[in-house]
Amino acid sequence: MRVGIDGVRPLAMALIVDQLRQAPPAGACRQLADALWERSMHVAALAYVLARKMTRLNADEAMFAGVIHDLARFYLLARAGDYPELVADPATLAAVINDLREPVGERLLDQLGLSESLRDAVLAARSYGGSMPPETLPDLLFVAGALSLRPDPIDALDTRVLALANSAVTLGLDQRTVQEMIAASGDEIYSIVLALET
């Protein structure tokens, strides 16, 4: 009761996502899932910190959205083991996962019974509206993903995806301010990641 429902929701969803992460057998899919897990937890922690320090958005909702923003890709990686020929070609696997993430994500998020605003925010997290500081949850998720020190392992394999320069300046932020804010929040980010991973 002391933690409250807002604190439990991200942890519960992190457990579900972790189960999906562990679903692929050992091999390429499992390695991708593990790397994607690290990134997702880092993005969730960054989203929480950025929401608190830069915006008026609900930080708990931002963290929850960060935890589930790649849910479809975890699901697809878990299913990819059924298609060994696909797993044998990492670039094609990454392209298929990225192509299917939106329709699969819609269905998965609908099954979770999320609010329409949260569902839409997660689905729009890969497009940037350009508001700085972020005024919307999708923009906040995009910025957290762009600033994350953990690279996106699936995008790295998908030759169609142009690498986003992980630069705050590209996003319209003062690089020094962001670095100072993240450095000052390092312990908080670390503790959130630890809490989500355990």
Buried (B, 14 or more C-beta within 10 A) or exposed (E): EEEEEEEEBBBEBBEBBBEBBBBBEEEBBBEBBBBBBBBBBBBBBBBBBBBBBBBEBBBBBBBBBBBBBBBBBBBBBBBBBEEEEBBEEBEBBBBBBBEBBEEBBBEBBEEEEBEEEBBBBBBBBBEBEEBBBBBBBBBBBBBBBBBBEBEBBBBBBBEEBEEBEEEBEEBEBEEEEBEEBBEEBEEBBEEBBEBBEE
